[in-house]
Amino acid sequence: MKFLKFFKDHWREMTPIEVIVRELAQCHLDRLESENAVEYATACLNLNMARIERLNTRLKEYKQ
């Protein structure tokens, strides 16, 4: 019975509420992916800033 209902539901048009629920779920997933990307980019930025500081310090040491 569940299979028949699933099969029938697959071919019918979605209700506006079902469309909204599906889009809302996708938006939550997109937000999580965006937050992960921001965290990664921030970590890369911090790494490069630390490297620049370290390399500038070394450069000053060798110039003396």
Residue frames relative to the residue before (quaternion, step in Angstrom):
aa qw qx qy qz dx dy dz
M 1.0000 0.0000 0.0000 0.0000 0.00 0.00 0.00
K 0.6592 0.5051 -0.3240 0.4532 3.57 0.90 -0.87
F 0.6290 0.5414 -0.3388 0.4432 3.55 1.03 -0.75
L 0.6515 0.5102 -0.3180 0.4628 3.59 0.94 -0.83
K 0.6465 0.5066 -0.3222 0.4708 3.58 0.97 -0.84
F 0.6400 0.5195 -0.3189 0.4678 3.57 0.96 -0.89
F 0.6622 0.5138 -0.2992 0.4560 3.58 0.93 -0.93
K 0.6692 0.4875 -0.2932 0.4782 3.59 0.94 -0.87
D 0.6672 0.5072 -0.3017 0.4544 3.58 0.95 -0.90
H 0.5990 0.5842 -0.3590 0.4135 3.55 1.11 -0.64
W 0.7526 0.4090 -0.2106 0.4711 3.59 1.00 -0.76
R 0.6093 0.5456 -0.3779 0.4339 3.61 1.16 -0.24
E 0.5614 -0.5868 0.4527 0.3682 3.55 -1.23 0.40
M 0.4895 -0.6665 0.4810 0.2912 3.51 -1.10 0.74
T 0.4734 -0.6413 0.5170 0.3120 3.54 -1.17 0.60
P 0.6524 -0.5053 0.3696 0.4272 3.60 -1.18 0.35
I 0.6351 0.5254 -0.3402 0.4527 3.61 0.98 -0.76
E 0.6518 0.5101 -0.3193 0.4616 3.60 0.94 -0.82
V 0.6322 0.5199 -0.3281 0.4716 3.58 1.03 -0.77
I 0.6609 0.5074 -0.3070 0.4599 3.58 0.92 -0.92
V 0.6514 0.5143 -0.3144 0.4608 3.60 0.92 -0.89
R 0.6574 0.5042 -0.3093 0.4668 3.59 0.95 -0.87
E 0.6775 0.4832 -0.2968 0.4684 3.60 0.91 -0.89
L 0.6276 0.5344 -0.3316 0.4588 3.58 1.03 -0.76
A 0.6421 0.5098 -0.3202 0.4746 3.59 0.96 -0.83
Q 0.6555 0.5032 -0.3124 0.4685 3.59 0.96 -0.82
C 0.6313 0.5331 -0.3317 0.4553 3.59 1.04 -0.76
H 0.6312 0.5215 -0.3320 0.4684 3.59 1.02 -0.75
L 0.6543 0.4985 -0.3130 0.4748 3.59 0.97 -0.81
D 0.6437 0.5183 -0.3183 0.4644 3.59 0.97 -0.84
R 0.6373 0.5296 -0.3252 0.4557 3.57 1.01 -0.80
L 0.6449 0.5134 -0.3214 0.4660 3.59 0.96 -0.83
E 0.6502 0.5063 -0.3146 0.4711 3.57 0.97 -0.82
S 0.6506 0.5124 -0.3124 0.4653 3.58 0.99 -0.80
E 0.6434 0.5115 -0.3224 0.4695 3.58 0.98 -0.82
N 0.6317 0.5199 -0.3313 0.4700 3.59 1.02 -0.75
A 0.6504 0.5174 -0.3149 0.4583 3.57 0.98 -0.85
V 0.6391 0.5177 -0.3236 0.4678 3.59 1.02 -0.80
E 0.6467 0.5149 -0.3214 0.4620 3.59 0.94 -0.85
Y 0.6577 0.5052 -0.3075 0.4665 3.58 0.95 -0.86
A 0.6743 0.4920 -0.2993 0.4622 3.58 0.88 -0.94
T 0.6336 0.5221 -0.3292 0.4664 3.60 1.02 -0.77
A 0.6471 0.5095 -0.3177 0.4697 3.59 0.97 -0.83
C 0.6447 0.5090 -0.3196 0.4723 3.62 0.98 -0.81
L 0.6451 0.5232 -0.3132 0.4604 3.56 0.97 -0.86
N 0.6723 0.4915 -0.2966 0.4674 3.58 0.89 -0.93
L 0.6233 0.5378 -0.3328 0.4599 3.58 1.02 -0.78
N 0.7014 0.4643 -0.2755 0.4654 3.59 0.83 -0.96
M 0.6239 0.5237 -0.3486 0.4637 3.59 1.03 -0.66
A 0.6482 0.5019 -0.3137 0.4791 3.60 0.99 -0.80
R 0.6434 0.5171 -0.3222 0.4635 3.60 0.99 -0.79
I 0.6396 0.5212 -0.3256 0.4619 3.59 0.96 -0.86
E 0.6565 0.5048 -0.3117 0.4658 3.57 0.91 -0.89
R 0.6673 0.5016 -0.2986 0.4626 3.58 0.91 -0.93
L 0.6884 0.4783 -0.2879 0.4631 3.59 0.88 -0.88
N 0.6284 0.5164 -0.3400 0.4721 3.60 1.03 -0.68
T 0.6270 0.5253 -0.3316 0.4701 3.58 1.04 -0.75
R 0.6600 0.4995 -0.3050 0.4710 3.59 0.92 -0.89
L 0.6353 0.5336 -0.3282 0.4515 3.58 0.99 -0.83
K 0.6505 0.5062 -0.3127 0.4721 3.60 0.96 -0.83
E 0.6284 0.5393 -0.3307 0.4527 3.59 1.03 -0.77
Y 0.7116 0.4554 -0.2647 0.4650 3.58 0.90 -0.90
K 0.6233 0.5425 -0.3462 0.4443 3.60 1.16 -0.47
Q 0.6262 0.5665 -0.3409 0.4131 3.60 1.12 -0.55
